[in-house]
Amino acid sequence: MDAFYYTIFFVLGAVFGSFGNVVIYRLPREESIVKPRSYCYSCKSQVKWYDNIPIFSWFILRGKCRNCRAKFSFRYPLVELIMAGLFVLSYHYVGLSWDLLEYLLFIFGLVICTFIDLDHMILPDEFTLSGIVIGLVGAALNPNREFLDSLFGVLMGGGFLWGMAYLYWIFTKQEGMGGGDIKLLAWIGALLGWKAIPFVIMSSAIVGSIVGIVAARKQKAGLKTVIPFGPYLALGAIFYLFGGQTIALWYLDLFLPGLN
């Protein structure tokens, strides 16, 4: 039965990844994510259903439009593969449960926000603010979670980044942390609880610093190099979901015994 469910969630993830590609492209451009159907952005011809099969169609068509032969980005199957893999991991870790539904919704939003932030340096409120509400409602309904833990996660996550951004502005008179990042970490706290926040901040800071140093050397812009931080917060949350929770709780128990 596990093989059956792994297959189901892989296919489900790929389908949601295909829809996610539409949202990633259209939402920042304020276009409808429902109409029209998927179409080639070069020749404007609608993509036939048999050319819109997640993952496989891109390889069958060799990454090109059937009509005009314009190239389709490899990102399309990549997003679908990432979503499919994370859906399978979610089932593997929590099985068929209320937690699984929350994880799938969370992952769907994180993947979309990651790629929108990479493209446009924005994190849409449609996901971050609604994610906070859904996370709090889920904590009130899910017997495996506690509402206060979720509420403290929102306050701790959003409050920490807001405080850092405010201090940066005081000393530099420049904006160093976008409001979207603050809302994203509050959303992460709403689902994962306050104990996840230190781990997410630390892991995202480490990965983001490494990428930032590489980008600064490549762009030769030094400390003025601007990189989106949302993808690294999302990555830290994914790490926590799939194994990092054990590390985080061990760390908390080491320095703050009695809180777990």
C-alpha positions as CSV (number, residue, x, y, z in Angstrom):
1,M,0.0,0.0,0.0
2,D,2.9,2.4,0.7
3,A,4.0,2.1,-3.0
4,F,0.4,2.9,-4.1
5,Y,0.3,6.0,-1.8
6,Y,3.7,7.2,-2.8
7,T,2.6,7.0,-6.5
8,I,-0.6,8.9,-5.7
9,F,1.1,11.7,-3.9
10,F,3.8,12.0,-6.5
11,V,1.2,12.4,-9.2
12,L,-0.8,14.8,-7.0
13,G,2.3,16.8,-6.3
14,A,3.2,17.0,-10.0
15,V,-0.3,18.2,-10.9
16,F,-0.2,20.9,-8.2
17,G,3.3,21.8,-9.4
18,S,1.9,22.3,-12.9
19,F,-0.8,24.6,-11.5
20,G,1.9,26.3,-9.4
21,N,3.8,27.2,-12.5
22,V,0.7,29.1,-13.7
23,V,0.4,30.9,-10.4
24,I,4.2,31.8,-10.4
25,Y,3.9,33.4,-13.8
26,R,0.5,35.1,-13.6
27,L,0.1,36.2,-10.0
28,P,2.8,38.9,-10.0
29,R,1.5,40.1,-13.4
30,E,-2.0,40.4,-11.9
31,E,-3.4,38.0,-14.4
32,S,-6.2,35.4,-13.8
33,I,-4.8,32.1,-12.7
34,V,-7.9,30.3,-14.0
35,K,-8.5,31.8,-17.5
36,P,-7.4,31.4,-20.1
37,R,-6.0,27.9,-20.2
38,S,-2.3,27.3,-20.5
39,Y,-0.9,28.8,-23.6
40,C,2.5,29.5,-25.3
41,Y,3.7,32.9,-24.3
42,S,5.4,33.3,-27.8
43,C,2.7,32.4,-30.3
44,K,-0.3,32.6,-27.9
45,S,-1.6,29.2,-29.0
46,Q,-3.3,27.1,-26.3
47,V,-1.5,24.1,-25.1
48,K,-3.3,20.9,-25.8
49,W,-4.2,18.6,-22.9
50,Y,-1.8,15.9,-24.2
51,D,1.0,18.5,-24.3
52,N,0.3,19.6,-20.7
53,I,1.0,16.4,-18.8
54,P,3.2,17.3,-15.8
55,I,6.9,16.5,-16.1
56,F,6.5,14.2,-19.1
57,S,5.3,16.6,-21.8
58,W,8.3,18.9,-21.4
59,F,10.6,16.0,-22.2
60,I,8.4,14.6,-25.0
61,L,8.4,18.0,-26.7
62,R,12.1,18.5,-25.9
63,G,11.2,21.8,-24.1
64,K,9.7,23.4,-27.1
65,C,6.2,24.6,-28.2
66,R,4.6,22.2,-30.7
67,N,3.4,25.1,-32.9
68,C,6.2,27.7,-33.0
69,R,9.1,25.7,-31.5
70,A,9.8,28.4,-28.9
71,K,11.7,27.1,-26.0
72,F,10.0,26.4,-22.7
73,S,12.1,26.9,-19.5
74,F,13.3,23.8,-17.7
75,R,11.8,25.4,-14.6
76,Y,8.4,24.0,-15.5
77,P,9.3,20.3,-15.0
78,L,11.7,21.3,-12.2
79,V,8.8,22.9,-10.1
80,E,6.7,19.9,-10.8
81,L,9.4,17.5,-9.7
82,I,10.1,19.5,-6.5
83,M,6.4,19.6,-5.6
84,A,6.0,15.9,-6.4
85,G,9.0,15.0,-4.3
86,L,7.9,17.1,-1.3
87,F,4.4,15.7,-1.4
88,V,5.8,12.2,-1.3
89,L,8.1,13.1,1.6
90,S,5.2,14.6,3.5
91,Y,3.2,11.4,3.2
92,H,6.4,9.4,4.2
93,Y,6.9,11.4,7.4
94,V,3.3,11.8,8.7
95,G,1.1,9.3,6.8
96,L,-2.6,9.9,6.2
97,S,-3.4,12.5,8.9
98,W,-4.6,16.0,9.5
99,D,-0.9,17.0,9.6
100,L,-0.5,15.8,6.0
101,L,-3.2,18.1,4.7
102,E,-1.5,21.1,6.5
103,Y,1.9,20.1,5.2
104,L,0.7,19.8,1.6
105,L,-1.0,23.2,1.7
106,F,2.1,24.7,3.3
107,I,4.5,23.2,0.8
108,F,2.4,24.3,-2.2
109,G,2.5,27.9,-0.9
110,L,6.2,27.8,-0.1
111,V,7.3,26.5,-3.5
112,I,5.2,29.2,-5.3
113,C,6.5,32.0,-3.0
114,T,10.1,30.8,-3.5
115,F,10.0,31.1,-7.2
116,I,8.0,34.4,-7.2
117,D,10.6,35.9,-4.8
118,L,13.4,34.7,-7.0
119,D,11.8,36.3,-10.1
120,H,10.4,39.5,-8.7
121,M,11.8,40.0,-5.1
122,I,8.2,39.9,-3.7
123,L,6.3,37.6,-1.5
124,P,2.6,37.8,-2.3
125,D,0.2,38.6,0.6
126,E,-2.3,36.2,-1.0
127,F,-0.1,33.4,0.4
128,T,1.7,34.9,3.4
129,L,-1.2,36.5,5.1
130,S,-3.7,33.8,4.3
131,G,-1.1,31.2,5.4
132,I,-1.0,32.8,8.8
133,V,-4.7,32.6,9.1
134,I,-4.8,29.0,7.9
135,G,-2.0,28.0,10.2
136,L,-3.8,29.5,13.2
137,V,-7.1,27.9,12.3
138,G,-5.4,24.6,11.7
139,A,-3.8,24.7,15.1
140,A,-7.2,25.3,16.7
141,L,-8.7,22.3,14.8
142,N,-5.8,19.9,14.7
143,P,-5.6,17.7,17.8
144,N,-1.8,17.2,17.2
145,R,-1.1,20.9,17.5
146,E,-1.6,23.6,20.2
147,F,-3.1,27.0,19.3
148,L,-0.9,28.9,21.7
149,D,2.2,27.3,20.2
150,S,1.0,28.5,16.8
151,L,0.2,32.0,18.1
152,F,3.6,32.4,19.8
153,G,5.2,31.1,16.5
154,V,3.5,34.0,14.6
155,L,4.5,36.6,17.2
156,M,8.1,35.2,17.5
157,G,8.6,34.8,13.8
158,G,7.2,38.0,12.6
159,G,8.4,40.0,15.7
160,F,12.0,38.8,15.3
161,L,12.4,39.9,11.7
162,W,10.4,43.1,12.3
163,G,12.8,44.0,15.1
164,M,15.9,43.2,13.0
165,A,14.5,45.3,10.1
166,Y,13.7,48.2,12.5
167,L,17.2,48.2,14.0
168,Y,18.7,48.1,10.5
169,W,16.7,51.1,9.5
170,I,17.6,53.1,12.6
171,F,21.4,52.6,11.9
172,T,21.4,52.9,8.1
173,K,18.1,54.7,7.2
174,Q,17.6,52.0,4.6
175,E,15.3,49.1,4.3
176,G,17.2,45.9,4.9
177,M,14.4,43.4,5.3
178,G,11.2,43.3,3.2
179,G,7.8,43.1,4.8
180,G,7.1,40.0,2.9
181,D,9.9,38.1,4.7
182,I,8.4,39.2,8.0
183,K,5.0,37.8,7.1
184,L,6.6,34.7,5.6
185,L,8.4,33.8,8.9
186,A,5.2,34.6,10.8
187,W,3.4,32.1,8.5
188,I,6.1,29.5,9.1
189,G,5.7,30.0,12.9
190,A,1.9,29.6,12.6
191,L,2.3,26.1,11.2
192,L,5.5,24.9,12.8
193,G,5.2,26.6,16.2
194,W,7.6,28.9,18.0
195,K,10.2,26.2,18.6
196,A,10.9,26.0,14.8
197,I,11.8,29.7,14.6
198,P,15.4,29.6,15.9
199,F,16.2,26.7,13.6
200,V,14.6,28.3,10.5
201,I,16.4,31.6,11.2
202,M,19.8,29.9,11.7
203,S,19.6,27.5,8.8
204,S,18.3,30.2,6.4
205,A,20.9,32.7,7.5
206,I,23.7,30.1,6.9
207,V,22.6,29.1,3.5
208,G,21.6,32.7,2.5
209,S,25.1,34.0,3.7
210,I,26.9,31.4,1.5
211,V,24.8,32.3,-1.5
212,G,25.1,36.0,-0.8
213,I,28.9,35.8,-0.6
214,V,29.0,33.9,-3.9
215,A,26.6,36.4,-5.5
216,A,28.7,39.4,-4.2
217,R,31.9,38.0,-5.7
218,K,30.2,37.3,-9.0
219,Q,28.4,40.6,-9.3
220,K,31.3,42.6,-7.7
221,A,28.8,44.6,-5.7
222,G,30.1,43.9,-2.2
223,L,27.7,44.6,0.6
224,K,25.3,46.2,-1.8
225,T,24.4,42.9,-3.3
226,V,20.7,42.3,-3.0
227,I,19.3,38.7,-2.8
228,P,15.8,37.5,-1.9
229,F,15.7,36.0,1.5
230,G,12.3,34.3,1.2
231,P,13.6,31.2,-0.5
232,Y,16.1,30.6,2.3
233,L,13.4,30.9,4.9
234,A,11.3,28.5,2.9
235,L,14.2,26.1,2.7
236,G,14.8,26.3,6.4
237,A,11.1,25.5,7.0
238,I,11.4,22.4,4.7
239,F,14.6,21.3,6.6
240,Y,12.7,21.6,9.8
241,L,9.7,19.6,8.5
242,F,11.8,16.7,7.3
243,G,14.4,16.0,10.0
244,G,15.4,19.4,11.4
245,Q,12.8,19.3,14.1
246,T,14.8,16.7,16.0
247,I,17.9,18.9,15.8
248,A,16.0,22.0,16.9
249,L,14.4,20.3,19.9
250,W,17.7,18.9,20.9
251,Y,19.3,22.4,20.7
252,L,16.5,23.9,22.7
253,D,16.7,21.2,25.4
254,L,20.5,21.8,25.6
255,F,20.3,25.5,26.2
256,L,16.7,25.9,27.6
257,P,15.9,22.7,29.4
258,G,12.3,22.3,30.5
259,L,10.8,24.2,27.5
260,N,10.1,21.0,25.5
